[in-house]
Each structure stands twice: as structure tokens, then as C-alpha cells.
Amino acid sequence: MNRVQLTQIVFTEKAATWTKAIDVRDFRNVTFCLSSSSSANFTIKTQWAFDITNADIDSAIDFSSVASASNPWEYVQLISLNDWASIDWDTWVAFAWTDDVRLYEVNTNWIDYLWFTITAYSAWKVNVYAKCYSNS
């Protein structure tokens, strides 16, 4: 089996509202690690998108605008690799005054971008590392 992979640092020790997109067009799955420190209290949202304009990653989709036919995005379902629980697409990951490490997987069949948004923060530092991979 030939395993193609790419590791991307999404956030490192961020302490404010942050957003970041990663290009997943060449990969079937993404596993990402969330780790927190400083008694983290925040919510992270994960969204997917199709690039219907063939634009670059920074201008293809506006995740801060309403999803529409010309701006196609949606929240994505996550699978916890800690306990294999499914986290529904509209249930975001929340850290409540804790330091923790969590692993999640996203099936990225035929999507172009994953977007991470950190919101509802009051105290924290967070790291997000993503490993994109395909088995062929």
C-alpha cells in the first residue's frame, strides 16, 4: 500500500478568534489533533467546502457569509478517535476550562477545503495539527 500524506500546522498557541482553511483536494481523509493549555475555554467549528470557482484557497469560499449555491459550504461531521463517537455536523467541539488532547477524523471524499474556526473563547491556547492522507 502506498500511503500519501501531508502534515499541516493549522494553529499553534493561538489565543484569539482564528480561522484557517486547508486544501484537502488530494486526500481522502484528514485526522487532526486539538490540544489546549492555560485552562482552555473555547469552541472550534469545522466546515467543508467545494471550490466551484477554481480560485485559490484564500478567495474560493467565504465561510463568514451564508452558505448558498454560489458559496457552498457546510459544517462537517467528525469522528472522535478517542472513543469513536460521531460528532454531528452542527455540534461543535467545546473545551470548558480544561487542558486536553483530542483526535478527530474527517472523511474528505470529493471536498476541496476544510475550515477551522475558533470562537467563544475566554481563556486558552490551542494547537491544531492536521494530517491529510490517502491510501492507494
Backbone bond lengths (Angstrom), bond angles and torsions (degrees), N, CA, C in turn:
res aa  C-N    CA-C-N  psi(-1)  N-CA   C-N-CA  omega(-1)  CA-C   N-CA-C  phi
1 M - - - 1.443 - - 1.528 108.73 -
2 N 1.294 115.88 130.90 1.452 122.56 177.11 1.522 107.65 -98.27
3 R 1.312 117.10 117.80 1.465 120.81 -176.63 1.516 109.39 -107.89
4 V 1.313 115.96 116.43 1.459 122.32 178.39 1.515 107.33 -94.54
5 Q 1.325 117.12 131.59 1.458 118.03 -179.77 1.518 111.84 -148.00
6 L 1.315 113.73 160.05 1.456 122.58 178.40 1.519 107.10 -147.22
7 T 1.311 116.76 129.80 1.458 120.82 176.11 1.515 108.27 -102.11
8 Q 1.344 115.96 130.74 1.457 120.96 179.95 1.516 109.74 -124.62
9 I 1.315 116.25 134.71 1.453 121.09 172.22 1.520 106.51 -88.70
10 V 1.315 116.36 116.34 1.460 120.83 -177.10 1.529 110.02 -88.89
11 F 1.329 117.08 -53.39 1.464 122.96 175.44 1.521 108.60 -136.27
12 T 1.293 117.57 146.85 1.460 121.48 169.10 1.518 109.18 -134.37
13 E 1.296 115.01 119.74 1.461 123.99 177.72 1.520 112.89 46.72
14 K 1.310 115.84 49.59 1.454 120.48 177.03 1.520 109.19 -82.29
15 A 1.300 116.14 145.85 1.458 121.43 -177.57 1.523 110.56 -139.83
16 A 1.302 115.93 49.75 1.464 122.82 177.41 1.522 106.90 -166.89
17 T 1.330 117.85 -177.69 1.461 119.58 175.87 1.516 107.98 -71.97
18 W 1.326 116.28 127.09 1.457 121.40 -178.00 1.515 109.87 -134.37
19 T 1.315 115.40 148.95 1.456 122.00 171.78 1.523 107.74 -133.89
20 K 1.324 114.84 149.07 1.464 118.88 179.65 1.516 108.48 -159.42
21 A 1.331 116.35 136.01 1.460 122.19 176.00 1.518 109.62 -106.60
22 I 1.337 115.89 147.24 1.456 120.24 171.17 1.525 108.51 -126.81
23 D 1.303 115.45 142.50 1.457 123.25 -179.17 1.531 108.07 -83.76
24 V 1.332 116.83 118.49 1.468 121.10 -177.64 1.528 112.10 -118.66
25 R 1.325 117.53 17.88 1.466 121.48 -175.43 1.518 113.83 -58.52
26 D 1.311 118.29 -30.78 1.459 121.07 -175.89 1.522 113.45 -95.68
27 F 1.330 117.38 10.52 1.458 120.09 -173.90 1.522 111.35 -131.76
28 R 1.332 114.83 148.54 1.460 120.05 -179.67 1.521 112.16 -88.42
29 N 1.313 117.68 -34.42 1.457 121.78 -177.53 1.517 110.35 -134.64
30 V 1.328 114.24 155.96 1.457 121.24 172.96 1.519 107.32 -132.71
31 T 1.305 116.11 128.64 1.456 121.61 170.88 1.512 106.36 -109.47
32 F 1.329 116.18 132.62 1.448 116.89 178.21 1.523 110.85 -131.83
33 C 1.304 113.21 149.58 1.454 122.58 -177.37 1.519 108.65 -112.02
34 L 1.333 116.27 126.61 1.458 122.56 171.90 1.518 107.53 -105.22
35 S 1.289 117.09 128.51 1.459 119.89 173.12 1.520 108.10 -134.12
36 S 1.326 114.96 145.91 1.458 119.06 -175.22 1.518 110.42 -134.42
37 S 1.325 114.34 159.83 1.463 121.18 176.03 1.523 108.32 -149.83
38 S 1.314 115.77 174.95 1.468 121.93 178.98 1.518 112.13 63.33
39 S 1.334 116.57 41.16 1.475 122.44 179.26 1.525 111.05 52.06
40 A 1.297 115.31 63.08 1.466 122.08 -173.09 1.525 112.61 -60.60
41 N 1.314 114.36 140.16 1.460 122.53 175.13 1.528 106.73 -143.51
42 F 1.350 117.09 98.04 1.456 121.20 -176.50 1.526 109.72 -161.87
43 T 1.312 115.39 171.53 1.456 123.46 174.46 1.521 107.56 -125.54
44 I 1.331 116.37 138.98 1.465 120.46 175.18 1.521 108.52 -120.22
45 K 1.313 115.58 132.92 1.461 123.22 179.11 1.527 108.15 -112.16
46 T 1.322 116.23 140.96 1.460 121.34 178.74 1.516 108.26 -121.67
47 Q 1.326 116.11 127.70 1.454 122.07 -177.12 1.524 109.71 -125.24
48 W 1.332 116.45 155.29 1.460 121.50 174.92 1.521 108.48 -119.96
49 A 1.331 115.40 161.94 1.461 119.59 178.62 1.517 110.74 -154.55
50 F 1.326 114.33 150.82 1.457 122.49 166.82 1.517 107.59 -96.26
51 D 1.310 116.91 141.86 1.460 121.04 174.69 1.519 107.38 -95.61
52 I 1.315 116.96 100.42 1.460 120.60 -178.78 1.524 112.49 -90.88
53 T 1.341 117.07 -4.06 1.468 120.73 -176.71 1.521 113.07 -109.06
54 N 1.331 117.51 -7.17 1.461 122.36 -174.06 1.520 112.27 57.42
55 A 1.322 115.72 32.68 1.463 121.12 178.17 1.522 109.26 -86.39
56 D 1.327 115.76 175.56 1.453 118.03 176.20 1.527 109.71 -76.03
57 I 1.317 115.36 168.46 1.458 120.95 -172.23 1.525 113.01 -61.17
58 D 1.320 118.55 -28.91 1.452 121.01 -177.26 1.521 114.30 -80.99
59 S 1.328 117.73 -16.16 1.463 118.84 -177.81 1.526 113.57 -125.21
60 A 1.311 118.55 1.63 1.464 120.64 -175.35 1.523 112.31 -69.18
61 I 1.332 117.52 -44.56 1.461 122.33 -174.88 1.512 108.84 -132.65
62 D 1.327 116.16 143.31 1.455 121.17 174.48 1.525 108.07 -108.16
63 F 1.334 116.53 95.65 1.454 121.39 -176.84 1.519 113.05 -70.23
64 S 1.318 117.55 -14.58 1.459 119.89 178.17 1.527 111.73 -85.04
65 S 1.331 117.08 -10.50 1.459 121.49 177.27 1.525 110.41 -98.51
66 V 1.286 115.73 163.86 1.457 121.66 179.29 1.525 109.67 -61.87
67 A 1.325 116.14 139.18 1.465 120.27 175.09 1.523 109.35 -67.00
68 S 1.331 116.32 140.84 1.464 121.41 -178.04 1.522 108.77 -156.26
69 A 1.321 116.18 179.71 1.463 120.33 178.42 1.532 111.65 -61.41
70 S 1.318 117.43 -31.52 1.462 120.13 179.98 1.533 112.72 -96.50
71 N 1.317 117.15 -3.54 1.467 122.88 178.77 1.539 107.95 -139.30
72 P 1.355 116.91 67.06 1.468 120.27 -169.47 1.531 114.17 -80.83
73 W 1.329 115.87 110.34 1.450 121.77 174.80 1.520 109.01 -148.50
74 E 1.328 115.55 162.87 1.457 121.26 178.07 1.523 107.78 -159.44
75 Y 1.330 116.39 160.11 1.458 119.76 173.23 1.519 108.77 -71.88
76 V 1.321 116.71 151.34 1.455 121.55 -173.06 1.531 110.12 -112.62
77 Q 1.325 115.69 146.50 1.454 121.42 175.00 1.528 109.74 -76.57
78 L 1.318 116.34 139.78 1.458 122.29 179.42 1.521 109.45 -114.90
79 I 1.313 116.07 152.59 1.457 122.27 171.89 1.525 106.81 -116.70
80 S 1.321 116.08 123.76 1.458 120.40 177.62 1.516 109.02 -75.54
81 L 1.310 117.19 126.66 1.454 120.71 176.21 1.525 111.21 -85.43
82 N 1.325 117.46 -3.64 1.455 121.12 174.97 1.524 110.96 -78.64
83 D 1.344 116.81 -41.05 1.470 119.43 -177.55 1.537 113.00 -138.07
84 W 1.327 118.57 9.20 1.470 126.01 179.29 1.526 113.51 63.63
85 A 1.307 117.16 17.14 1.457 120.44 177.50 1.529 109.79 -73.26
86 S 1.318 115.03 143.60 1.455 121.19 175.32 1.526 108.40 -88.36
87 I 1.312 115.76 130.47 1.459 120.94 177.39 1.516 106.71 -107.98
88 D 1.327 115.72 110.63 1.456 120.71 -174.53 1.518 111.57 -56.60
89 W 1.314 114.37 155.92 1.452 122.16 -173.70 1.519 113.31 -58.46
90 D 1.326 117.94 -27.87 1.464 119.32 -178.13 1.528 112.53 -104.96
91 T 1.335 116.82 12.08 1.464 121.70 176.00 1.517 106.99 -109.38
92 W 1.296 116.97 108.77 1.448 120.77 -173.43 1.514 110.43 -87.23
93 V 1.303 116.80 160.67 1.459 122.34 -179.20 1.523 108.31 -82.78
94 A 1.320 115.49 127.06 1.460 120.59 -179.43 1.523 110.31 -120.96
95 F 1.310 115.51 138.07 1.456 122.53 172.02 1.523 105.78 -111.25
96 A 1.327 118.05 126.51 1.460 121.82 -177.10 1.527 110.19 -117.49
97 W 1.325 114.82 93.89 1.458 122.41 175.85 1.519 111.99 52.99
98 T 1.327 115.41 50.91 1.455 119.65 -176.21 1.519 111.28 -141.99
99 D 1.301 115.46 158.56 1.456 122.59 169.11 1.519 105.78 -109.20
100 D 1.315 117.45 125.99 1.459 120.02 -170.89 1.525 109.59 -154.66
101 V 1.324 115.15 166.21 1.460 123.37 171.11 1.518 106.76 -132.18
102 R 1.329 116.74 127.80 1.467 121.46 -179.83 1.519 109.78 -133.78
103 L 1.325 115.72 145.63 1.466 122.49 178.54 1.521 109.36 -117.08
104 Y 1.338 115.68 137.69 1.462 121.68 179.35 1.523 109.62 -136.39
105 E 1.327 115.14 153.19 1.455 121.23 175.31 1.518 109.07 -122.52
106 V 1.323 115.17 144.27 1.456 122.67 176.58 1.520 107.50 -127.24
107 N 1.318 116.64 128.47 1.456 120.94 172.84 1.523 106.56 -81.03
108 T 1.317 116.90 120.08 1.467 120.78 -173.79 1.525 113.02 -111.42
109 N 1.336 117.20 25.30 1.464 119.33 179.54 1.522 111.16 -52.01
110 W 1.310 116.13 116.99 1.462 124.89 171.87 1.516 115.55 66.75
111 I 1.319 118.68 15.35 1.461 118.00 171.24 1.526 108.60 -99.83
112 D 1.303 116.42 161.95 1.453 120.93 -174.77 1.531 113.56 -101.31
113 Y 1.333 116.37 -41.52 1.455 119.50 -174.00 1.524 111.50 -134.62
114 L 1.314 115.60 146.20 1.459 123.10 165.60 1.513 106.88 -111.65
115 W 1.308 115.38 140.74 1.454 121.64 -176.85 1.518 108.10 -126.87
116 F 1.306 117.35 132.74 1.455 122.78 179.08 1.521 108.35 -114.12
117 T 1.328 116.35 129.46 1.456 121.22 178.34 1.524 108.65 -127.17
118 I 1.303 116.58 125.64 1.454 122.09 176.03 1.520 107.66 -102.44
119 T 1.337 115.24 125.74 1.463 120.75 -178.52 1.528 109.23 -138.79
120 A 1.299 115.33 -177.31 1.467 123.58 174.54 1.524 111.63 49.18
121 Y 1.309 116.27 43.38 1.460 119.81 -178.03 1.528 110.06 -96.26
122 S 1.308 114.41 151.83 1.454 118.50 171.58 1.530 111.60 -136.81
123 A 1.316 116.91 -27.25 1.469 119.92 175.63 1.516 107.11 -161.93
124 W 1.336 116.51 127.23 1.457 117.21 -179.77 1.499 113.31 170.32
125 K 1.276 112.48 166.04 1.453 122.60 162.48 1.513 105.05 -136.96
126 V 1.319 116.57 137.23 1.465 119.93 -176.23 1.517 109.85 -133.88
127 N 1.316 114.80 145.45 1.455 122.78 172.83 1.521 107.60 -120.66
128 V 1.323 116.75 138.53 1.461 121.78 173.02 1.520 106.91 -131.07
129 Y 1.316 115.29 120.80 1.461 122.50 176.56 1.515 107.66 -118.96
130 A 1.309 117.61 133.48 1.465 121.91 -179.39 1.525 110.01 -118.38
131 K 1.313 115.40 136.60 1.468 121.31 174.11 1.521 106.07 -117.01
132 C 1.321 115.57 115.08 1.461 122.72 179.31 1.531 107.89 -96.79
133 Y 1.332 117.01 135.88 1.452 118.36 -177.32 1.519 112.24 -153.64
134 S 1.314 114.38 157.53 1.468 123.54 174.29 1.515 107.54 -141.72
135 N 1.286 116.06 143.57 1.467 121.60 173.47 1.523 107.99 -103.07
136 S 1.297 116.33 131.30 1.481 118.44 178.85 1.497 109.89 -139.13
